[in-house]
Amino acid sequence: MNEDMMTEDERASKTAEPMTDATGGERGRGKGVYHIHTLGCQMNVHDSERIAGVLEADGYVAATEDQVIDKDIDLIVMNTCAVRENAAERMYGTIGLWAQMKRARPNLQIAVGGCMAQLDRERIARKAPWVDAVFGTKNIGSLPTLLDQARVTGEAQVEVADRLDYFPSDLPAARASKVSSWVSISMGCNNTCTFCIVPTTRGKEHDRRPGDIVAEVRRCVEQGAKEVTLLGQNVNSFGYGIGDRYAFSKLLRACGEIEGLERVRFTSPHPAAFTDDVIAAMAETPNVMHQLHFPLQSGSDRILRAMRRSYRSEKFMTILGKIRAAMPDAQISTDIIVGFPGETEEDFQETLRIVEEARFSSAFTFIYSPRPGTPAAEMEQVPHDVAQERFERLVALQERITAEELAKFEGRDVEVMITGAAGKKDAATHRVTGRERTGVLVHVGVPEGEPTPQVGDFVTATVTHAGKHNLIADPDPKAGQTYHVRH
């Protein structure tokens, strides 16, 4: 589940950019000011762009940062996650705080959507009666109508469909970035992992038509995007439903033919479906980046079997070896669950062994969280203190590996697509920030006398220092270090 490596907290405070009309003016102000609070994965981030799109098409305007801070808003929407228990706890805690806002501003409307709404619609309406609208993952387009009905009736409106009648991609979008775009290629999942609630909240996999996807990517580029990330629960099973097992690799190659598209990424693939044609398409298509999120979940074959993952550690490592042989520079991240029901110390040692051998660039590590309605929730649970201790050992191992892998960048030239200014602590050194081709975050120092690169520019610079989770490039051209800007 990584913008690709953005943290959940960073995503939570993100406000969509206002949509504009043909003259560049903000579209409509009749319905008031809105803010979207997003929890969870990249799919949720993209869904929030669609939520913003339908709201702005109905006359709402995105809140500024000052309006959010001052609580000067008319509508607040939470796009929820149901993958882990703490996401549900955060949801109820946050909408509890919003009840206080509503008492101070009676006309404030509150809406809850996303995976938790899909899963727990009645409980949300019952437990949080101050919520005006509850809508599911397949009902984004209905939100404005639900809000209108709630305003008229004074009662909460709930609409959660179990069937997908249209792709959210058919809806307008207020994209959060002008230079990086998310493009959904499928929705739902056909796997039956025993720990996962996604098939319940998102449904079975439905693929978009390849031509529609390519057309959307072209529109993104025409509107200024230089980078596109293809999204799906299992992107590399795209096309299997129509009998074309090569559909995803064909899609990658088709993206390679789009003029002006500098970078293509995708997330997330399933290891069992990561075939040789996809590896070849990644390696041979110049604008497909050598960045890959490759979920391991566990290094123990016994636990993988209990998880109902359709691969074992040897197959995982064999595919990983093929990827590294074709793309030695690839940065590969992963997901790992610690403390899955029945996990023994021996099972956990197998996970540590695979992590050491695989040399992941980073890992999203989680202590297992039982989700009601999944088979794993009924299994014998590992004591929390045991899982916590294992989690800390795994994090320490991965932190060491990440630092060692980042250190290999020192002295190398990297091409960074600028996405904004670096943090305040970097203000004294006049740094900008972005990601190099394989996805690593880089803070670039602008040499004295050089103009500041703008968002969307590409800077080639020499890496001068590797941090714990990012790189620093403060090149000195007088010392022969590289600094070059491409617009």
Helices and strands as residue ranges (DSSP letters): H 8-12, E 32-38, H 42-57, E 60-62, H 65-69, E 75-80, H 85-104, E 109-114, H 115-119, H 121-127, E 133-135, G 140-142, H 143-153, E 157-159, G 168-170, E 180-184, E 186-187, H 198-202, E 206-207, H 210-222, E 227-231, G 235-237, G 240-242, H 247-255, E 263-267, G 271-273, H 276-284, E 291-293, H 301-307, H 313-326, E 331-338, H 345-358, E 362-367, G 375-378, H 384-407, E 413-421, G 424-429, E 431-436, E 441-445, E 458-462, E 465-466, E 471-473, G 477-479, E 483-486
